[in-house]
C-alpha cells in the first residue's frame, strides 16, 4: 500500500497544476479566435407572466445569428489599448466583472474570507473546540458526516449555495481531519454536496427559476421528478462519501491529500491548549452567531458576495477582539494572522481571475457582441437539428457540461444558452422542461471538477488541496454522476417530462 501511495504522489507531482492548465487553455482559445469567425445574435423583447406578474425580458432571437465583418474578434499576442490579448489575460481576467460576481468580486471575497478565518484559526478556539467535542462524543463522526452532506445538499437545492461553501470548508476541514479523515472528505461533505443539490434542485432561484423563465416554462414546474433526482443523487453521493471516508480512516496512508492532512494535524498540535476555556467558548459562540447571520441574510434577504464577505470580516474582528481581551494574541498578531490567511488563499484567488481570461479571449459572454463564443454556441445548436430525441437530450447534457467550462456561473450560462436550447428542443421533439434539466445537470455536476469554477478552487484552496490532486480523485465519481445524469435525461425523454 505504501508503494501505491508513493506512485500516486509521483503521478500527482508530474501532473500540471491549475495555472499551467489554464495557460494552455487560454492559448487554445486564442488560436480559436483566428480559426473561427466571430458572431453575434440579436435580442427581442418577450413578455412573460412570472408568479402572477407581467415582465418584459430581452432574450436572444434563435434565428438571428450573424457573422461579424473583417477580422473582428481575433485576439492578438498583446494589446496596449485596453482590449484583450493573449498576454493580457491574467490582468484583464482579474479586474473583470464587478463586486457582485466574477472575477474581481470573487477574488476579493476569497481573500477577505481567508484573512478573517486566518484570525479565527490562529486563536486556537476552533481546534480546541473540535478536540473537546471529539473527546465527549467519540462516535460523533457517524452523525456529523451524513448530516453535513444532507444539509449542504439542501443548501445547494434551496438557495443555490456555492461560494458560501468556502467559509464552511475552513471550519469543517480541521474537524474532519481531527476525526481521523482527510481534507478530501471535508470538500465532499461541503462543496460537492452543494453541487449535487444545485444540479438536481427543484427551486433554486439562481438556476432553475432563471432557466425556466427564459424557456417560457412555468416556474418551479416539474418539481416532482427533480425531487426524486435530488434524493437519488444525494443518497448516492452520501454513500460514496461515507465509504471513502471509512476507507481513509482505516488506512490514512491511502489519502491523496496527505500534505494538507499533515498541515492541519500539525496546526492542531501547535495551537492546542490544556483545556477548553471560556475564551474558546466566546470565540466559537461569536463564530456560530456569525454563521447564523450569514444564513439569515442569504435565505431572507438574498445576501451575496459583498454582504457575505463583510459578514465574515466582522467575524474575524469579533474573534480578534475576544482573543486580545483574553490575552491570547496582540493586535499586531491579529493583523499578521489576517495577512497570512489571505496569503494562503492567494493562489485560489489568482486562478479565479485568470480563468475569467478564457471567456474574455473568446470575446466575452455578451450575446450581442461579436465573439467566437457566440459562434461556437451557434454551431453546436445547428448541429443538433437532425438527430433523434434521445440523442438530442444527451447532446444537450454534453453541450451544457462543456459550456460550463467557459461560463461557470449558473445564471450566466442560462442567459446565454437557454434562449437557443429552448426553441431548439421544440424542433427535435424534446420538451423544454427536459432542456432546462439538461442545463441544470450539465452546469451543476461539472462544477465538481472544472478548474474555472471559483467555488471549487476556493474550497480546494482553504483545504490546501492542489487541483491536480483533486482531479486524480474526482474523475471517477464525476463519471459516475454524469452516467446517472445521462440516465435521468433518457428517462425524462421516455416519460415525456413536462
NORGITA-V915956 format. One record per residue. N is the residue number from 1. RES is the residue in one letter. SS is DSSP state (2 for helix, 1 for strand, 0 for the rest). PHI is phi as a letter, one per 30 degrees, with the letter a starting at -180 (none if undefined). D_LAST is the distance of its C-alpha to the last C-alpha in Angstrom with 1 decimal. Layout:
N_RES_SS_PHI_D_LAST / N_RES_SS_PHI_D_LAST
This chain:
1_X_0_none_50.5 / 2_X_2_d_52.5 / 3_X_2_d_52.8 / 4_X_2_d_49.0 / 5_X_2_d_48.6 / 6_X_2_d_51.2 / 7_X_2_d_49.5 / 8_X_2_d_46.2 / 9_X_2_d_48.1 / 10_X_2_d_49.6 / 11_X_2_d_46.3 / 12_X_2_d_44.9 / 13_X_2_d_48.0 / 14_X_2_d_47.7 / 15_X_0_d_44.1 / 16_X_0_d_43.8 / 17_X_0_d_42.6 / 18_X_2_d_39.9 / 19_X_2_d_42.3 / 20_X_2_d_43.4 / 21_X_2_d_39.9 / 22_X_2_d_38.9 / 23_X_2_e_42.1 / 24_X_2_d_41.4 / 25_X_2_d_37.8 / 26_X_2_d_39.2 / 27_X_2_d_41.7 / 28_X_2_d_39.1 / 29_X_2_d_37.2 / 30_X_2_d_40.5 / 31_X_2_d_41.1 / 32_X_2_d_37.7 / 33_X_2_d_38.6 / 34_X_2_c_41.6 / 35_X_2_c_39.8 / 36_X_0_c_36.7 / 37_X_0_d_37.0 / 38_X_0_d_35.4 / 39_X_1_b_32.8 / 40_X_1_a_30.9 / 41_X_0_c_28.1 / 42_X_0_c_28.4 / 43_X_1_c_26.5 / 44_X_1_b_25.3 / 45_X_1_d_24.9 / 46_X_1_b_21.5 / 47_X_1_c_21.3 / 48_X_1_b_18.3 / 49_X_1_c_18.0 / 50_X_1_b_17.5 / 51_X_0_h_18.2 / 52_X_0_i_20.2 / 53_X_1_c_22.2 / 54_X_1_d_22.4 / 55_X_1_b_22.7 / 56_X_1_c_23.8 / 57_X_1_c_22.8 / 58_X_1_c_24.4 / 59_X_1_c_21.9 / 60_X_1_d_22.8 / 61_X_0_d_23.1 / 62_X_2_e_21.8 / 63_X_2_c_24.6 / 64_X_2_c_27.3 / 65_X_0_d_28.5 / 66_X_1_b_32.3 / 67_X_1_d_34.8 / 68_X_0_d_37.4 / 69_X_0_d_41.0 / 70_X_0_h_43.8 / 71_X_0_c_43.3 / 72_X_0_e_41.2 / 73_X_0_j_39.1 / 74_X_0_d_41.6 / 75_X_0_c_42.6 / 76_X_1_d_46.3 / 77_X_0_d_48.2 / 78_X_0_b_49.2 / 79_X_0_b_48.7 / 80_X_0_c_51.3 / 81_X_0_c_49.8 / 82_X_0_j_46.9 / 83_X_0_c_44.2 / 84_X_0_c_42.6 / 85_X_1_b_44.7 / 86_X_2_e_44.4 / 87_X_2_d_47.1 / 88_X_2_c_45.6 / 89_X_2_d_42.3 / 90_X_2_d_43.4 / 91_X_2_d_44.8 / 92_X_2_d_42.3 / 93_X_2_d_39.4 / 94_X_2_d_40.9 / 95_X_0_c_41.6 / 96_X_0_d_38.3 / 97_X_0_i_35.8 / 98_X_0_b_36.8 / 99_X_0_d_37.2 / 100_X_0_c_33.5 / 101_X_0_a_32.3 / 102_X_0_d_33.3 / 103_X_0_c_35.9 / 104_X_2_d_38.8 / 105_X_2_d_37.1 / 106_X_2_d_35.9 / 107_X_2_e_39.3 / 108_X_2_d_41.0 / 109_X_2_e_38.7 / 110_X_2_d_39.5 / 111_X_2_d_43.2 / 112_X_2_d_43.5 / 113_X_2_d_41.6 / 114_X_2_d_43.6 / 115_X_2_d_46.8 / 116_X_2_d_46.0 / 117_X_2_d_45.3 / 118_X_2_d_48.4 / 119_X_2_d_50.4 / 120_X_2_d_48.6 / 121_X_2_d_49.0 / 122_X_2_d_52.6 / 123_X_0_d_53.5 / 124_X_0_i_53.0 / 125_X_2_d_51.3 / 126_X_2_d_48.0 / 127_X_2_d_49.8 / 128_X_2_d_52.2 / 129_X_2_d_49.4 / 130_X_2_d_47.5 / 131_X_2_d_50.6 / 132_X_2_d_51.5 / 133_X_2_d_48.1 / 134_X_2_d_48.3 / 135_X_2_d_51.9 / 136_X_2_d_50.9 / 137_X_0_b_47.7 / 138_X_0_d_48.3 / 139_X_0_c_44.9 / 140_X_0_d_42.8 / 141_X_2_d_40.9 / 142_X_2_d_39.3 / 143_X_2_c_37.6 / 144_X_2_d_37.3 / 145_X_2_d_35.4 / 146_X_2_d_32.4 / 147_X_2_d_32.4 / 148_X_2_d_32.4 / 149_X_2_e_29.6 / 150_X_2_d_27.4 / 151_X_2_d_28.4 / 152_X_2_d_27.8 / 153_X_2_d_24.4 / 154_X_2_d_23.5 / 155_X_2_d_25.1 / 156_X_2_d_22.9 / 157_X_2_d_19.7 / 158_X_2_d_20.9 / 159_X_2_b_22.9 / 160_X_0_i_22.6 / 161_X_0_e_26.0 / 162_X_0_b_27.6 / 163_X_0_e_31.1 / 164_X_2_d_32.0 / 165_X_2_d_32.1 / 166_X_2_e_35.2 / 167_X_2_d_37.3 / 168_X_2_d_36.3 / 169_X_2_d_37.1 / 170_X_2_d_40.6 / 171_X_2_d_41.1 / 172_X_2_d_39.6 / 173_X_2_e_40.9 / 174_X_2_d_44.5 / 175_X_2_d_43.4 / 176_X_2_d_41.6 / 177_X_2_d_44.5 / 178_X_2_d_47.0 / 179_X_0_d_45.3 / 180_X_0_j_46.0 / 181_X_0_c_42.8 / 182_X_0_b_42.2 / 183_X_2_d_40.7 / 184_X_2_d_37.8 / 185_X_2_e_36.8 / 186_X_2_d_36.8 / 187_X_2_d_34.4 / 188_X_2_d_32.1 / 189_X_2_d_32.0 / 190_X_2_c_31.5 / 191_X_2_d_29.9 / 192_X_2_d_28.0 / 193_X_2_d_26.6 / 194_X_2_d_25.4 / 195_X_2_d_23.6 / 196_X_2_d_21.9 / 197_X_2_d_20.7 / 198_X_2_d_19.9 / 199_X_2_d_17.8 / 200_X_0_c_15.6 / 201_X_0_d_15.7 / 202_X_0_c_13.3 / 203_X_0_b_15.6 / 204_X_0_d_17.9 / 205_X_0_d_19.0 / 206_X_0_c_20.4 / 207_X_0_b_17.4 / 208_X_2_d_13.9 / 209_X_2_d_15.0 / 210_X_2_d_16.7 / 211_X_2_d_14.2 / 212_X_2_d_11.4 / 213_X_2_d_14.3 / 214_X_2_d_15.4 / 215_X_0_d_12.2 / 216_X_0_h_12.0 / 217_X_0_c_8.8 / 218_X_0_e_9.8 / 219_X_0_d_11.9 / 220_X_0_i_11.4 / 221_X_0_d_7.9 / 222_X_0_i_6.2 / 223_X_2_d_9.9 / 224_X_2_e_10.6 / 225_X_2_d_9.7 / 226_X_2_d_11.4 / 227_X_2_d_14.3 / 228_X_2_d_14.8 / 229_X_2_d_15.0 / 230_X_2_e_17.3 / 231_X_2_d_19.5 / 232_X_2_d_19.8 / 233_X_2_d_20.6 / 234_X_2_d_22.9 / 235_X_2_d_24.7 / 236_X_2_d_25.3 / 237_X_2_d_26.5 / 238_X_2_d_28.7 / 239_X_2_d_30.2 / 240_X_2_d_31.0 / 241_X_2_d_32.6 / 242_X_2_d_34.7 / 243_X_2_d_35.8 / 244_X_2_d_36.8 / 245_X_2_d_38.5 / 246_X_2_d_40.5 / 247_X_2_d_41.6 / 248_X_2_d_42.8 / 249_X_2_d_44.6 / 250_X_2_d_46.4 / 251_X_0_b_47.4 / 252_X_2_e_47.4 / 253_X_2_d_48.8 / 254_X_2_d_45.5 / 255_X_0_d_43.9 / 256_X_0_d_43.1 / 257_X_0_c_43.5 / 258_X_2_d_47.1 / 259_X_2_d_48.3 / 260_X_2_d_46.0 / 261_X_2_e_46.6 / 262_X_2_d_50.4 / 263_X_2_d_50.2 / 264_X_2_d_48.6 / 265_X_2_d_50.9 / 266_X_2_d_53.9 / 267_X_2_d_52.8 / 268_X_2_d_52.5 / 269_X_2_d_56.0 / 270_X_2_d_57.5 / 271_X_2_c_56.1 / 272_X_0_d_56.5 / 273_X_0_c_58.9 / 274_X_0_d_60.9 / 275_X_0_a_58.7 / 276_X_0_d_55.8 / 277_X_0_c_57.4 / 278_X_2_d_56.7 / 279_X_2_d_55.9 / 280_X_2_e_53.2 / 281_X_2_d_51.7 / 282_X_2_d_51.9 / 283_X_2_d_50.2 / 284_X_2_d_47.4 / 285_X_2_d_46.9 / 286_X_2_d_46.7 / 287_X_2_d_44.1 / 288_X_2_d_42.1 / 289_X_2_d_42.4 / 290_X_2_d_41.3 / 291_X_2_d_38.2 / 292_X_2_d_37.3 / 293_X_2_d_38.0 / 294_X_2_d_35.5 / 295_X_2_d_32.7 / 296_X_2_d_33.5 / 297_X_2_d_33.5 / 298_X_2_d_30.2 / 299_X_2_d_28.4 / 300_X_2_c_29.9 / 301_X_2_b_31.2 / 302_X_0_h_29.0 / 303_X_0_e_32.1 / 304_X_0_b_31.7 / 305_X_2_e_34.1 / 306_X_2_d_37.2 / 307_X_2_d_37.2 / 308_X_2_d_36.4 / 309_X_2_e_39.2 / 310_X_2_d_41.6 / 311_X_2_d_40.7 / 312_X_2_d_41.5 / 313_X_2_d_44.6 / 314_X_2_d_45.7 / 315_X_2_d_45.3 / 316_X_2_d_47.6 / 317_X_2_d_50.2 / 318_X_2_d_50.1 / 319_X_2_d_50.7 / 320_X_2_d_53.5 / 321_X_2_d_55.1 / 322_X_2_d_55.2 / 323_X_2_d_56.4 / 324_X_2_d_59.2 / 325_X_2_d_60.4 / 326_X_0_d_60.4 / 327_X_0_i_62.5 / 328_X_0_d_59.9 / 329_X_0_a_59.7 / 330_X_0_c_61.2 / 331_X_2_d_59.5 / 332_X_2_d_60.3 / 333_X_2_d_58.7 / 334_X_2_d_55.6 / 335_X_2_d_55.5 / 336_X_2_d_56.0 / 337_X_2_d_53.2 / 338_X_2_d_50.8 / 339_X_2_d_51.9 / 340_X_2_d_51.6 / 341_X_2_d_48.1 / 342_X_2_d_47.0 / 343_X_2_d_48.9 / 344_X_2_d_47.1 / 345_X_0_c_43.7 / 346_X_2_e_45.1 / 347_X_2_e_43.9 / 348_X_2_d_40.3 / 349_X_2_d_40.6 / 350_X_2_d_42.1 / 351_X_2_d_39.3 / 352_X_2_e_36.7 / 353_X_2_d_38.7 / 354_X_2_d_39.5 / 355_X_2_d_35.9 / 356_X_2_d_35.0 / 357_X_2_d_37.7 / 358_X_2_d_35.5 / 359_X_2_d_33.2 / 360_X_2_d_36.2 / 361_X_2_d_37.9 / 362_X_0_d_34.9 / 363_X_0_j_35.2 / 364_X_0_j_33.0 / 365_X_0_c_29.3 / 366_X_0_d_29.8 / 367_X_0_d_27.8 / 368_X_0_c_30.6 / 369_X_0_c_33.5 / 370_X_0_e_34.5 / 371_X_1_a_33.6 / 372_X_2_d_33.2 / 373_X_2_d_30.0 / 374_X_2_d_28.5 / 375_X_2_d_30.0 / 376_X_2_d_28.4 / 377_X_2_d_25.0 / 378_X_2_d_25.6 / 379_X_2_d_26.9 / 380_X_2_d_24.0 / 381_X_2_d_21.5 / 382_X_2_d_23.8 / 383_X_2_d_24.1 / 384_X_0_c_20.5 / 385_X_0_d_20.5 / 386_X_0_b_22.2 / 387_X_0_c_20.5 / 388_X_0_d_18.2 / 389_X_2_d_14.4 / 390_X_2_d_15.3 / 391_X_2_d_18.1 / 392_X_2_d_16.2 / 393_X_2_d_13.8 / 394_X_2_d_17.0 / 395_X_2_d_18.8 / 396_X_2_d_16.4 / 397_X_2_d_17.0 / 398_X_2_d_20.7 / 399_X_2_d_21.0 / 400_X_2_d_19.6 / 401_X_2_d_21.9 / 402_X_2_d_24.9 / 403_X_2_d_24.3 / 404_X_0_d_24.3 / 405_X_0_d_28.0 / 406_X_0_c_28.8 / 407_X_0_c_26.6 / 408_X_0_d_26.3 / 409_X_0_d_25.2 / 410_X_2_d_21.5 / 411_X_2_d_21.5 / 412_X_2_d_23.8 / 413_X_2_d_21.7 / 414_X_2_d_18.5 / 415_X_2_d_20.8 / 416_X_2_d_22.2 / 417_X_2_c_19.4 / 418_X_2_d_16.1 / 419_X_2_d_17.8 / 420_X_2_c_18.4 / 421_X_2_d_15.4 / 422_X_2_d_12.8 / 423_X_2_d_14.8 / 424_X_2_d_15.7 / 425_X_2_d_12.3 / 426_X_2_d_12.4 / 427_X_2_d_15.8 / 428_X_2_c_15.1 / 429_X_0_i_12.2 / 430_X_0_c_9.7 / 431_X_0_d_6.4 / 432_X_2_d_7.4 / 433_X_2_d_5.3 / 434_X_2_d_7.3 / 435_X_2_d_10.2 / 436_X_2_d_10.3 / 437_X_2_d_10.4 / 438_X_2_d_13.2 / 439_X_2_d_15.0 / 440_X_2_e_15.1 / 441_X_2_d_16.4 / 442_X_2_d_18.7 / 443_X_2_d_20.1 / 444_X_2_d_20.7 / 445_X_2_d_22.0 / 446_X_2_d_24.4 / 447_X_0_d_26.0 / 448_X_0_d_27.6 / 449_X_0_b_30.1 / 450_X_0_d_30.3 / 451_X_0_d_33.6 / 452_X_0_c_32.2 / 453_X_0_d_30.3 / 454_X_2_d_32.6 / 455_X_2_d_31.4 / 456_X_2_d_32.0 / 457_X_2_d_35.4 / 458_X_2_d_36.4 / 459_X_2_d_35.7 / 460_X_2_d_37.5 / 461_X_2_d_40.3 / 462_X_2_d_40.9 / 463_X_0_d_40.8 / 464_X_0_i_43.2 / 465_X_0_c_41.3 / 466_X_0_d_41.6 / 467_X_2_d_38.4 / 468_X_2_d_39.9 / 469_X_2_d_40.5 / 470_X_2_d_36.9 / 471_X_2_d_35.6 / 472_X_2_d_37.7 / 473_X_2_d_36.2 / 474_X_2_d_32.5 / 475_X_2_d_31.8 / 476_X_2_d_31.5 / 477_X_2_d_29.1 / 478_X_2_d_27.2 / 479_X_2_d_26.9 / 480_X_2_d_25.8 / 481_X_2_d_22.9 / 482_X_2_d_21.8 / 483_X_2_d_22.0 / 484_X_2_d_19.7 / 485_X_2_d_17.3 / 486_X_2_d_17.5 / 487_X_2_d_16.9 / 488_X_2_d_13.7 / 489_X_2_d_12.4 / 490_X_2_d_13.6 / 491_X_2_d_12.1 / 492_X_2_e_8.5 / 493_X_2_d_9.6 / 494_X_2_d_11.3 / 495_X_2_d_8.8 / 496_X_0_i_6.3 / 497_X_0_e_3.8 / 498_X_0_b_0.0
